[in-house]
Amino acid sequence: MPQKREHKGMEKQFKRTLITTALPYANGPVHIGHLAGVYVPADIYARYLRLKGEDVLMIGGSDEHGVPITIRAKKEGITPQDVVDRYHSIIKQSFADFGITFDIYSRTTSDTHREVASEFFRTLYNKGEFIEKTTEQYYDEEVKQFLADRYITGTCPHCKNENAYGDQCEACGTSLNATDLTHPKSTISGSAPILKETKHWYLPLDKHEPFLRKWILEDHKEWKPNVYGQCKSWLDMGLQPRAVSRDLDWGIPVPVKGAEGKVLYVWFDAPIGYISNTKELLPDSWEKWWKDPESKIVHFIGKDNIVFHCIVFPAMLKAEGSFNLPENVPANEFLNLEGDKISTSRNWAVWLHEYLEEMPGKQDVLRYVLTANAPETKDNDFTWKDFQARNNNELVAILGNFVNRALVLTQKYFDGKVPAAGKLTDYDRDTLTEFANVKQAVERLLDTYHFRDAQKEAMNLARIGNKYLADTEPWKLAKTDMDRVATILNIALQITANLAIAFEPFLPFSMDKLNKMLNVEPLGWNCLGETNLLAAGHQLGQPELLFEKIEDSVIEAQVQKLLDTKKANEEADYKAKPIRKNIEFDDFLKLDIRVGTVLECTKVPKADKLLQFRINDGLKTRTIVSGIAGYYQPEELVGKQVCFIANLAPRKLRGIVSEGMILSAEDADGTLSVITTAKNVKPGSEVK
């Protein structure tokens, strides 16, 4: 059935839908942020359209060019091709394991892509759509190559961080140009680079600004507010020419004379991957998906790619002249992890391949939670506690509980055969009407890319079923009125069959299992809302639990794994505080540092941070109050020999006169460790 959308006051028809997904960068595995931001929403949409019987293609692939890949290759002492081969395989398998239904998942190092990207560049070049500019860029004289921004570090002009990159300071977050840095140096040789002239080709985005303003701001007001708003912001700032080539030895060579040593810039090369992957899949019919006006193109991406897919790539397609432009770009915002931004370089992520090793068979649980927390218009947060709660309180207690009760009761009272419905009550009719209306609500939300709310509506169908069984209590009626029990369970089973349809785009593995329990082939979307999907006498399969409760110990292990990562990062990041200003030796001699033996140690009442010590200092017993209660139990310190400053003037702390200061070392995470001696010495011994 053709899709429709309101378009400038007219209804526009589409015969087919081409879905593209952002190309993940092949220099590492994929994590839950990728899944939540792009791939689960795209898969939900593709599955939904296929269930409706529509003509759909879902195109994906790995982005395998660019500087980060060359950096990793240098770091590991291997070739860039080795890097992308490794991670392309891992990424592709992760997507397959999570049921992401690509029609093709290819890569930008394929022969087809190289040919298509080169031809695309040549077409624009021959049409005069590029401008040539000579600029000064940093050049490493030792290794004889121009330096990409990430190969240059220096001092940030804003926060004075000495390890800022040529494109961004990760300490203060400011975007930079390499020439903004002071004291720049090459990360390859360590030498100071020089500025050297180089020629590149640029796409004049400013030339296409009037077209883009009308196409986006007037013709696509239905786009998500976060997408529309970011596009408007870029357009209001004024577009500038953008380089489509760069000096690098990894990538697709610029296919014109005089471009030796230059490759296509990855931002230009990568989106053409959607076209080349379609051509690789359908070499004889790919053009109808990209050039037939009755084909609809939808880009699923994250917010960091909005400008490329809504402004840059459309400008490229418009300049080429024969391609359709995207109808929608339902970009998501970012998913954070336990309150912090996901960071691949700092291992602050839940990696998909590791999740499946530690949570086998729970792909749908993660799909469900990520959709429930989808960052559709603003950043959202993934926590393991919420993951557990949604599994136990929603998937198990609502969806799984209803399905299990409906099937088990049918097994118990009717030998697993669908009973015939008898006379319906008003409540039965109201329930049938209520779940019949779910189709319209879910469909409206999926058509407008509101996947989080669509999944919520599907879960409401399970809530309807649970309430129906709880209100009618067929297990009680079984003693007196089996005809009524038959009617109730017939309705409950019709709801169950509807759930198998409604949840198929969201929970494909679980719904495959449910279809087997119902002993039916997957039902099409158009059957959703029907009240006679299972005929009387139909033999059901064996009931099984759809979902299982996740115990606290499983979640605690995942939280501890992240805490260990955070601690490792803090230790790696730790830098000792700068040495203070020099003092005279005589000033040091004024300090009388001694060793004392702890005789008693107790907590100071109403002071969480303070411990009170009684110390044998070799001459007398003295009292010292120290703020280390957060790091020791008092009994741990009794009998220890500690270092303390003996000649500090006494002062009162919480009404206690403290006669000195116990010395402690502060670790990278702020933990305090009392300084002790390597072996026992006499109390009162001087520290020199």
C-alpha positions as CSV (number, residue, x, y, z in Angstrom):
1,M,0.0,0.0,0.0
2,P,1.5,3.4,-0.9
3,Q,2.5,5.7,1.9
4,K,1.1,9.1,2.2
5,R,2.2,12.4,3.7
6,E,0.9,15.9,3.6
7,H,3.3,17.9,1.4
8,K,2.8,21.6,0.9
9,G,-1.0,21.2,1.2
10,M,-1.1,18.2,-1.1
11,E,-1.1,14.5,-0.3
12,K,2.0,12.9,-1.7
13,Q,2.1,9.2,-2.6
14,F,5.1,6.8,-2.3
15,K,5.4,3.3,-3.7
16,R,8.5,2.3,-1.7
17,T,10.7,3.4,1.2
18,L,14.5,3.5,1.3
19,I,15.8,3.5,4.9
20,T,19.4,4.4,5.5
21,T,21.2,4.2,8.8
22,A,24.3,6.2,9.8
23,L,27.5,4.4,8.9
24,P,29.3,3.5,12.2
25,Y,32.9,4.3,12.3
26,A,35.0,1.1,12.0
27,N,37.6,1.9,14.6
28,G,35.9,0.2,17.5
29,P,32.8,-1.9,18.4
30,V,29.3,-0.5,18.7
31,H,27.6,0.3,22.0
32,I,24.1,1.0,23.4
33,G,24.3,4.6,22.3
34,H,24.6,3.6,18.7
35,L,21.7,1.1,19.1
36,A,19.4,3.6,20.9
37,G,20.2,6.6,18.6
38,V,20.0,5.0,15.2
39,Y,19.7,1.2,14.7
40,V,16.8,0.1,16.9
41,P,14.5,3.0,15.7
42,A,15.4,2.3,12.0
43,D,14.8,-1.5,12.5
44,I,11.4,-0.8,14.2
45,Y,10.4,1.3,11.3
46,A,11.6,-1.1,8.7
47,R,9.9,-4.1,10.4
48,Y,6.6,-2.1,10.7
49,L,6.6,-1.2,7.0
50,R,7.4,-4.8,6.0
51,L,4.5,-6.1,8.3
52,K,2.2,-3.7,6.3
53,G,3.4,-5.4,3.1
54,E,5.2,-2.3,1.8
55,D,8.2,-2.2,-0.5
56,V,11.2,-1.4,1.8
57,L,15.0,-1.4,1.7
58,M,17.1,-0.9,4.8
59,I,20.7,0.1,3.9
60,G,23.7,0.1,6.2
61,G,27.4,-0.3,6.2
62,S,30.7,0.6,8.0
63,D,32.4,4.0,7.5
64,E,36.0,2.9,6.9
65,H,38.0,6.0,5.9
66,G,39.2,9.0,7.9
67,V,41.9,10.0,10.4
68,P,40.8,8.1,13.6
69,I,41.3,4.8,11.7
70,T,44.9,5.8,10.7
71,I,45.6,6.9,14.3
72,R,44.5,3.5,15.7
73,A,46.5,1.7,13.0
74,K,49.7,3.6,13.9
75,K,49.1,3.0,17.6
76,E,48.7,-0.7,17.0
77,G,51.4,-1.0,14.4
78,I,49.1,-2.4,11.8
79,T,47.5,-1.2,8.5
80,P,44.3,0.8,8.3
81,Q,42.8,-2.1,6.3
82,D,43.6,-4.4,9.2
83,V,41.7,-2.1,11.6
84,V,38.6,-1.8,9.5
85,D,38.5,-5.5,8.6
86,R,38.5,-6.3,12.3
87,Y,35.8,-3.9,13.4
88,H,33.6,-4.2,10.3
89,S,33.2,-7.9,11.2
90,I,32.5,-7.2,14.9
91,I,30.0,-4.4,14.1
92,K,28.2,-6.4,11.5
93,Q,27.8,-9.4,13.8
94,S,26.6,-7.2,16.7
95,F,23.8,-5.8,14.5
96,A,22.8,-9.3,13.3
97,D,22.8,-10.6,16.9
98,F,20.3,-7.8,17.8
99,G,18.0,-8.5,14.9
100,I,18.7,-5.3,12.9
101,T,17.3,-6.3,9.6
102,F,19.6,-4.8,7.0
103,D,18.9,-5.8,3.4
104,I,22.7,-5.1,3.0
105,Y,25.4,-4.1,5.4
106,S,28.5,-3.3,3.3
107,R,31.5,-1.0,3.7
108,T,33.1,2.1,2.2
109,T,36.3,0.2,1.2
110,S,34.3,-1.9,-1.3
111,D,35.1,-1.7,-5.0
112,T,31.5,-0.7,-5.7
113,H,31.8,2.2,-3.3
114,R,35.1,3.4,-4.6
115,E,33.6,3.5,-8.1
116,V,30.4,5.2,-7.1
117,A,32.1,7.8,-4.9
118,S,34.7,8.6,-7.6
119,E,32.0,8.9,-10.3
120,F,30.0,11.2,-8.0
121,F,33.0,13.5,-7.5
122,R,33.8,13.5,-11.2
123,T,30.2,14.5,-12.1
124,L,30.2,17.5,-9.8
125,Y,33.8,18.4,-10.9
126,N,32.8,18.3,-14.6
127,K,29.7,20.4,-13.9
128,G,31.9,23.0,-12.2
129,E,30.2,22.5,-8.9
130,F,33.4,22.8,-6.9
131,I,35.7,25.7,-6.2
132,E,39.5,25.3,-5.8
133,K,41.3,27.0,-2.9
134,T,44.9,27.1,-1.8
135,T,45.3,27.5,1.9
136,E,48.0,27.1,4.5
137,Q,47.9,23.9,6.6
138,Y,50.3,22.3,9.1
139,Y,53.0,20.1,7.6
140,D,55.4,17.8,9.4
141,E,58.8,18.2,7.7
142,E,60.2,15.1,9.4
143,V,57.6,12.6,8.0
144,K,56.9,14.7,4.9
145,Q,53.1,14.9,5.2
146,F,50.3,17.3,5.9
147,L,48.8,16.8,9.3
148,A,45.1,16.2,9.9
149,D,43.7,18.1,12.9
150,R,43.9,15.0,15.2
151,Y,47.6,14.7,14.4
152,I,48.3,18.0,16.0
153,T,48.3,18.9,19.7
154,G,49.1,22.1,21.5
155,T,48.0,24.5,24.2
156,C,44.3,25.5,24.1
157,P,44.0,29.3,23.9
158,H,40.9,29.2,26.2
159,C,41.7,26.9,29.1
160,K,45.5,26.4,28.6
161,N,45.2,22.7,28.4
162,E,48.6,21.6,27.0
163,N,47.1,18.5,25.2
164,A,44.3,20.0,23.1
165,Y,43.8,18.5,19.6
166,G,43.7,20.5,16.4
167,D,39.9,20.3,16.2
168,Q,38.8,20.4,19.8
169,C,40.0,20.8,23.3
170,E,38.7,17.8,25.3
171,A,39.4,19.6,28.6
172,C,37.0,22.6,28.0
173,G,35.0,21.3,25.0
174,T,35.8,24.2,22.7
175,S,35.9,23.6,19.0
176,L,39.2,24.8,17.5
177,N,41.2,25.2,14.3
178,A,44.7,23.8,14.4
179,T,46.1,27.2,13.9
180,D,44.4,28.4,17.1
181,L,46.8,26.2,19.2
182,T,49.9,27.7,20.8
183,H,53.1,25.6,20.7
184,P,51.6,23.1,18.2
185,K,53.4,19.8,17.7
186,S,53.0,16.8,15.4
187,T,51.8,13.6,17.2
188,I,53.6,11.6,14.6
189,S,57.1,12.9,15.0
190,G,56.8,15.2,18.0
191,S,58.3,18.1,16.0
192,A,56.8,21.5,15.6
193,P,54.9,21.6,12.2
194,I,55.2,24.4,9.7
195,L,52.5,26.1,7.7
196,K,52.6,25.0,4.0
197,E,50.3,25.8,1.1
198,T,48.1,23.1,-0.3
199,K,45.3,23.0,-2.8
200,H,41.8,21.5,-2.2
201,W,38.4,21.3,-3.7
202,Y,35.4,22.8,-1.9
203,L,31.7,22.4,-2.1
204,P,30.2,25.9,-2.0
205,L,27.4,25.4,0.5
206,D,26.7,29.1,0.4
207,K,25.6,28.7,-3.2
208,H,22.9,26.2,-2.1
209,E,21.7,28.2,0.9
210,P,18.6,29.7,-0.7
211,F,17.4,26.3,-1.9
212,L,18.1,24.7,1.5
213,R,16.3,27.4,3.4
214,K,13.1,26.9,1.4
215,W,13.4,23.1,1.3
216,I,13.9,22.7,5.0
217,L,12.4,25.7,6.7
218,E,9.3,26.0,4.5
219,D,8.7,22.5,3.0
220,H,9.7,20.3,6.0
221,K,8.2,21.9,9.0
222,E,7.0,18.4,10.0
223,W,10.6,17.4,10.9
224,K,11.4,16.7,14.5
225,P,12.0,19.9,16.4
226,N,15.5,19.0,17.4
227,V,16.4,18.4,13.7
228,Y,14.5,21.5,12.4
229,G,16.0,23.7,15.1
230,Q,19.6,22.6,14.4
231,C,19.2,23.1,10.7
232,K,17.7,26.6,11.2
233,S,20.6,27.5,13.5
234,W,23.2,26.5,10.8
235,L,21.3,28.3,8.1
236,D,20.9,31.4,10.2
237,M,24.7,31.5,10.8
238,G,25.3,31.4,7.0
239,L,26.8,28.5,5.2
240,Q,30.4,28.4,4.1
241,P,32.3,26.4,1.4
242,R,33.4,23.0,2.8
243,A,36.5,21.1,1.6
244,V,35.7,17.8,-0.1
245,S,39.3,16.6,-0.2
246,R,42.2,16.4,2.2
247,D,45.9,15.4,2.2
248,L,46.0,11.8,3.5
249,D,47.1,8.4,2.3
250,W,44.1,6.5,3.5
251,G,40.8,6.9,1.5
252,I,39.5,7.2,-2.0
253,P,41.9,9.0,-4.2
254,V,40.6,12.3,-5.7
255,P,39.9,11.2,-9.3
256,V,41.3,14.2,-11.2
257,K,44.8,15.2,-12.5
258,G,46.9,17.1,-10.1
259,A,45.4,15.5,-7.0
260,E,48.2,13.1,-6.2
261,G,48.4,12.4,-2.4
262,K,44.8,13.6,-1.8
263,V,41.7,11.6,-0.9
264,L,38.0,12.4,-0.7
265,Y,37.2,13.9,2.7
266,V,35.4,11.3,4.7
267,W,32.3,13.4,5.2
268,F,31.9,13.6,1.4
269,D,32.7,10.0,0.8
270,A,30.6,8.4,3.6
271,P,27.0,9.4,2.7
272,I,27.6,8.3,-0.9
273,G,27.9,4.9,0.8
274,Y,24.2,4.7,1.0
275,I,24.0,4.9,-2.8
276,S,26.9,2.5,-3.4
277,N,25.5,-0.1,-1.0
278,T,22.1,0.1,-2.7
279,K,23.9,-0.4,-6.0
280,E,25.9,-3.3,-4.6
281,L,22.7,-5.0,-3.5
282,L,20.6,-4.2,-6.6
283,P,23.1,-3.5,-9.5
284,D,20.3,-3.4,-12.1
285,S,17.5,-1.6,-10.2
286,W,19.2,0.6,-7.6
287,E,18.2,3.8,-9.4
288,K,14.5,3.4,-8.8
289,W,15.2,3.7,-5.1
290,W,17.2,6.9,-5.5
291,K,15.8,8.6,-8.5
292,D,12.1,7.6,-8.9
293,P,9.9,10.4,-7.4
294,E,7.7,7.7,-5.9
295,S,10.5,6.5,-3.7
296,K,10.7,7.9,-0.2
297,I,14.1,8.3,1.5
298,V,14.4,8.4,5.3
299,H,17.8,8.8,7.0
300,F,18.2,7.5,10.6
301,I,21.1,9.2,12.3
302,G,22.3,10.7,15.6
303,K,22.3,14.4,16.3
304,D,26.1,14.8,15.5
305,N,25.2,13.9,11.9
306,I,22.3,16.3,11.4
307,V,24.2,18.9,9.5
308,F,25.7,16.3,7.1
309,H,22.4,14.6,6.3
310,C,20.1,17.7,6.2
311,I,22.4,20.3,4.7
312,V,25.6,18.9,3.2
313,F,24.4,15.6,1.6
314,P,21.2,17.3,0.2
315,A,23.4,20.0,-1.3
316,M,25.6,17.3,-2.9
317,L,22.5,15.5,-4.3
318,K,21.1,18.8,-5.6
319,A,24.4,19.7,-7.2
320,E,24.5,16.3,-9.0
321,G,20.9,16.8,-10.2
322,S,19.4,13.4,-10.6
323,F,18.8,12.1,-7.1
324,N,15.8,12.3,-4.8
325,L,16.2,14.3,-1.5
326,P,15.3,12.7,1.8
327,E,11.7,13.0,2.9
328,N,12.6,12.9,6.6
329,V,15.7,12.7,8.9
330,P,14.3,11.6,12.3
331,A,17.6,12.1,14.2
332,N,17.9,11.2,17.9
333,E,19.9,13.0,20.5
334,F,22.5,11.3,22.7
335,L,22.1,8.5,25.2
336,N,24.2,8.9,28.4
337,L,25.3,6.1,30.6
338,E,24.7,6.3,34.4
339,G,24.8,10.1,34.2
340,D,27.9,10.5,32.1
341,K,28.5,10.9,28.4
342,I,29.3,7.7,26.6
343,S,33.0,7.7,25.7
344,T,34.6,5.0,23.6
345,S,38.1,6.2,24.3
346,R,37.5,5.9,28.0
347,N,35.6,2.6,27.8
348,W,32.6,4.3,29.4
349,A,30.0,2.3,27.4
350,V,28.0,-0.9,27.3
351,W,29.4,-2.7,24.3
352,L,26.9,-4.8,22.4
353,H,29.1,-7.9,22.0
354,E,29.9,-7.8,25.7
355,Y,26.3,-7.4,26.7
356,L,25.3,-10.6,24.7
357,E,28.1,-12.5,26.5
358,E,26.9,-11.4,29.9
359,M,23.1,-11.3,29.2
360,P,22.6,-14.2,26.7
361,G,19.2,-14.3,25.1
362,K,18.2,-10.8,26.3
363,Q,18.5,-8.9,23.1
364,D,14.8,-7.9,23.3
365,V,15.2,-6.6,26.9
366,L,17.8,-4.1,25.7
367,R,15.8,-3.2,22.6
368,Y,12.8,-2.5,24.9
369,V,14.7,-0.5,27.4
370,L,16.5,1.6,24.8
371,T,13.2,2.3,23.0
372,A,11.5,3.2,26.3
373,N,14.4,5.6,27.1
374,A,14.9,6.7,23.5
375,P,16.6,10.2,23.3
376,E,14.1,11.3,20.6
377,T,14.2,15.0,21.2
378,K,16.6,15.5,24.0
379,D,19.5,13.5,25.6
380,N,18.4,10.7,27.9
381,D,20.1,8.4,30.4
382,F,20.6,4.6,30.6
383,T,21.0,3.2,34.1
384,W,21.3,-0.5,35.0
385,K,18.7,0.0,37.8
386,D,16.1,1.3,35.3
387,F,17.1,-1.6,32.9
388,Q,16.2,-4.0,35.7
389,A,13.0,-2.2,36.7
390,R,11.7,-2.1,33.2
391,N,12.4,-5.8,32.7
392,N,10.9,-6.9,36.0
393,N,8.0,-4.5,36.2
394,E,7.0,-4.2,32.6
395,L,8.2,-7.1,30.4
396,V,7.8,-9.7,33.1
397,A,5.0,-8.4,35.3
398,I,2.8,-6.9,32.5
399,L,3.5,-8.4,29.1
400,G,4.9,-11.8,30.2
401,N,2.5,-12.2,33.0
402,F,-0.6,-11.7,30.8
403,V,0.6,-14.0,28.0
404,N,1.6,-16.7,30.5
405,R,-1.8,-16.6,32.3
406,A,-3.8,-16.7,29.1
407,L,-1.8,-19.7,27.7
408,V,-1.5,-21.7,30.9
409,L,-5.2,-21.3,31.8
410,T,-6.1,-22.5,28.3
411,Q,-3.7,-25.5,28.7
412,K,-5.3,-26.3,32.1
413,Y,-9.0,-26.0,31.2
414,F,-9.1,-26.7,27.5
415,D,-6.0,-28.9,26.8
416,G,-4.3,-26.1,25.0
417,K,-7.1,-25.6,22.4
418,V,-8.7,-22.2,21.7
419,P,-12.2,-22.4,23.3
420,A,-15.2,-21.1,21.4
421,A,-16.6,-17.8,22.7
422,G,-20.2,-17.8,23.9
423,K,-22.5,-14.9,24.8
424,L,-20.6,-11.6,25.3
425,T,-21.2,-9.3,28.1
426,D,-21.0,-5.5,27.9
427,Y,-17.6,-5.6,29.6
428,D,-16.4,-8.2,26.9
429,R,-17.5,-5.8,24.1
430,D,-15.9,-2.8,25.8
431,T,-12.6,-4.7,26.1
432,L,-12.7,-5.9,22.4
433,T,-13.4,-2.3,21.3
434,E,-10.5,-1.0,23.5
435,F,-7.9,-3.3,22.1
436,A,-9.2,-2.9,18.5
437,N,-8.4,0.8,18.9
438,V,-4.7,0.2,19.7
439,K,-3.8,-0.4,16.0
440,Q,-4.7,3.2,15.1
441,A,-2.8,4.7,18.0
442,V,0.4,2.6,17.4
443,E,0.3,3.2,13.6
444,R,-0.1,7.0,13.9
445,L,2.9,7.1,16.2
446,L,5.1,4.8,14.1
447,D,4.2,6.8,10.9
448,T,5.5,10.0,12.6
449,Y,8.7,8.3,14.1
450,H,7.5,8.4,17.8
451,F,8.8,5.0,18.6
452,R,8.9,5.4,22.3
453,D,5.3,6.3,22.6
454,A,4.3,3.6,20.0
455,Q,6.0,0.9,22.2
456,K,4.1,2.4,25.2
457,E,0.8,2.0,23.3
458,A,1.7,-1.6,22.5
459,M,2.3,-2.3,26.2
460,N,-1.1,-0.8,26.9
461,L,-2.6,-3.7,25.0
462,A,-1.0,-6.0,27.6
463,R,-2.4,-3.9,30.4
464,I,-5.9,-4.2,28.9
465,G,-5.4,-7.9,28.9
466,N,-4.2,-8.1,32.5
467,K,-7.0,-6.0,33.7
468,Y,-9.5,-8.1,31.8
469,L,-8.3,-11.3,33.4
470,A,-8.0,-9.8,36.8
471,D,-11.6,-8.4,36.6
472,T,-13.2,-11.6,35.2
473,E,-11.2,-14.1,37.3
474,P,-11.8,-17.2,35.1
475,W,-9.9,-19.4,37.6
476,K,-12.8,-18.8,40.1
477,L,-15.5,-19.3,37.5
478,A,-14.0,-22.7,36.5
479,K,-15.9,-24.3,39.3
480,T,-19.3,-23.1,38.2
481,D,-19.4,-21.7,34.7
482,M,-17.1,-23.2,32.1
483,D,-19.0,-21.6,29.2
484,R,-18.1,-18.2,30.7
485,V,-14.4,-19.3,31.2
486,A,-14.3,-20.3,27.5
487,T,-15.5,-16.8,26.4
488,I,-13.0,-15.1,28.7
489,L,-10.0,-17.2,27.5
490,N,-11.0,-16.8,23.9
491,I,-10.9,-13.0,24.3
492,A,-7.6,-13.2,26.2
493,L,-6.1,-15.4,23.5
494,Q,-7.3,-12.9,20.8
495,I,-5.5,-10.1,22.7
496,T,-2.4,-12.4,22.9
497,A,-2.4,-12.9,19.2
498,N,-2.7,-9.1,18.7
499,L,0.3,-8.6,21.1
500,A,2.4,-10.8,18.8
501,I,1.7,-8.4,16.0
502,A,1.9,-5.1,17.9
503,F,5.3,-6.0,19.5
504,E,6.9,-7.6,16.5
505,P,8.7,-4.4,15.4
506,F,10.0,-3.8,18.9
507,L,10.7,-7.3,20.3
508,P,11.2,-9.6,17.3
509,F,12.9,-12.5,19.2
510,S,10.2,-12.7,21.9
511,M,7.4,-12.4,19.3
512,D,8.9,-15.2,17.3
513,K,8.8,-17.3,20.5
514,L,5.2,-16.2,21.2
515,N,4.1,-17.1,17.6
516,K,5.5,-20.6,18.3
517,M,3.5,-20.8,21.5
518,L,0.4,-19.7,19.6
519,N,1.3,-22.2,16.9
520,V,0.8,-19.6,14.1
521,E,2.9,-18.1,11.4
522,P,3.6,-14.3,11.9
523,L,0.4,-12.3,11.3
524,G,0.5,-9.2,9.1
525,W,0.1,-5.7,10.5
526,N,-3.4,-5.3,8.9
527,C,-4.6,-8.1,11.2
528,L,-3.9,-5.9,14.3
529,G,-7.1,-5.1,16.1
530,E,-9.1,-8.1,14.8
531,T,-11.0,-10.1,17.4
532,N,-11.0,-13.6,15.7
533,L,-7.3,-14.2,14.8
534,L,-7.3,-17.6,16.5
535,A,-10.2,-19.9,15.5
536,A,-12.0,-22.0,18.0
537,G,-10.4,-25.5,18.3
538,H,-6.9,-24.2,17.1
539,Q,-4.2,-26.2,19.0
540,L,-1.8,-23.9,20.8
541,G,1.9,-24.8,21.4
542,Q,3.5,-25.4,24.8
543,P,3.4,-22.3,27.1
544,E,6.8,-20.9,28.2
545,L,7.9,-17.8,30.0
546,L,8.5,-15.0,27.6
547,F,10.8,-13.1,30.0
548,E,12.6,-13.8,33.3
549,K,13.3,-11.7,36.3
550,I,16.7,-10.1,36.5
551,E,18.2,-10.4,40.0
552,D,20.0,-7.7,41.9
553,S,23.3,-9.6,41.8
554,V,23.3,-9.4,37.9
555,I,22.8,-5.6,38.0
556,E,25.3,-5.1,40.8
557,A,27.9,-6.8,38.7
558,Q,27.3,-4.5,35.8
559,V,27.4,-1.4,38.1
560,Q,30.6,-2.6,39.6
561,K,32.1,-3.1,36.1
562,L,31.4,0.6,35.4
563,L,32.8,1.7,38.8
564,D,36.0,-0.2,38.0
565,T,36.2,1.5,34.7
566,K,35.7,4.9,36.3
567,K,38.4,4.2,38.8
568,A,40.8,3.1,36.1
569,N,40.1,6.3,34.2
570,E,40.6,8.5,37.2
571,E,44.0,6.7,37.9
572,A,45.0,7.1,34.2
573,D,44.0,10.8,34.3
574,Y,45.6,11.6,37.6
575,K,48.3,14.2,37.6
576,A,50.0,15.2,40.7
577,K,49.3,18.7,41.9
578,P,52.0,21.2,40.9
579,I,54.9,21.5,43.4
580,R,54.4,24.5,45.6
581,K,56.7,27.5,45.7
582,N,60.2,26.6,47.1
583,I,60.7,27.3,50.8
584,E,64.0,27.8,52.7
585,F,65.5,24.8,54.5
586,D,65.2,26.7,57.8
587,D,61.4,26.9,57.3
588,F,61.2,23.1,57.0
589,L,63.3,22.7,60.2
590,K,60.6,24.6,62.0
591,L,58.2,21.6,61.5
592,D,58.6,19.0,64.2
593,I,57.3,15.8,62.6
594,R,57.2,12.8,64.9
595,V,56.0,9.2,65.0
596,G,53.3,8.3,67.5
597,T,51.6,5.1,68.5
598,V,47.8,5.2,68.4
599,L,46.4,4.1,71.8
600,E,42.7,4.9,71.2
601,C,40.6,6.0,68.2
602,T,37.0,6.9,68.3
603,K,34.4,8.8,66.1
604,V,33.6,12.3,67.1
605,P,29.9,12.6,67.9
606,K,27.8,14.4,65.2
607,A,30.9,14.8,63.0
608,D,30.9,12.4,60.1
609,K,34.4,13.2,59.0
610,L,36.3,13.4,62.3
611,L,38.2,10.8,64.3
612,Q,39.6,11.5,67.8
613,F,43.0,9.9,68.5
614,R,44.9,9.4,71.8
615,I,48.6,9.0,70.8
616,N,51.7,8.1,72.7
617,D,54.3,10.6,71.4
618,G,57.2,9.3,73.5
619,L,56.8,12.0,76.1
620,K,53.2,12.0,77.0
621,T,49.7,11.1,75.7
622,R,48.2,13.7,73.4
623,T,44.9,14.1,71.6
624,I,44.6,14.8,67.9
625,V,41.5,15.2,65.8
626,S,41.7,14.2,62.1
627,G,39.3,14.4,59.2
628,I,39.8,10.8,58.0
629,A,36.6,9.1,59.3
630,G,35.4,8.5,55.8
631,Y,38.4,6.2,55.0
632,Y,39.0,4.2,58.1
633,Q,37.1,2.4,60.9
634,P,38.5,3.6,64.2
635,E,39.5,0.1,65.3
636,E,41.7,-0.3,62.2
637,L,44.1,2.4,63.4
638,V,44.5,1.3,67.1
639,G,48.1,0.1,67.5
640,K,49.3,1.7,64.3
641,Q,52.3,4.1,64.2
642,V,51.4,7.3,62.5
643,C,53.4,10.4,61.5
644,F,52.1,13.7,62.9
645,I,53.2,17.4,63.2
646,A,53.9,17.8,66.9
647,N,54.5,21.6,67.2
648,L,51.2,23.0,65.7
649,A,49.5,25.3,68.0
650,P,46.5,23.5,69.7
651,R,43.0,24.4,68.3
652,K,39.5,23.3,69.2
653,L,37.5,21.1,66.8
654,R,34.0,20.3,67.8
655,G,34.9,21.2,71.4
656,I,37.9,19.0,71.5
657,V,41.4,20.4,71.8
658,S,43.5,19.0,69.0
659,E,47.3,18.9,69.7
660,G,48.8,18.4,66.2
661,M,48.0,17.1,62.7
662,I,48.2,13.5,61.5
663,L,49.8,13.3,58.0
664,S,47.9,11.6,55.2
665,A,48.4,11.1,51.4
666,E,45.6,12.0,49.0
667,D,45.1,9.5,46.2
668,A,43.9,10.3,42.7
669,D,40.2,9.6,43.7
670,G,40.5,11.8,46.8
671,T,41.0,8.9,49.2
672,L,43.2,9.6,52.2
673,S,45.8,7.1,53.5
674,V,47.5,7.7,56.8
675,I,51.3,7.9,56.6
676,T,52.9,5.2,58.7
677,T,56.4,3.8,59.1
678,A,57.7,0.8,57.2
679,K,58.8,-0.8,60.5
680,N,58.1,0.0,64.2
681,V,60.2,2.7,65.8
682,K,60.1,4.2,69.3
683,P,57.2,6.6,69.9
684,G,58.5,10.2,69.6
685,S,61.0,9.4,66.8
686,E,61.6,12.4,64.6
687,V,60.8,12.3,60.9
688,K,63.7,13.7,58.9
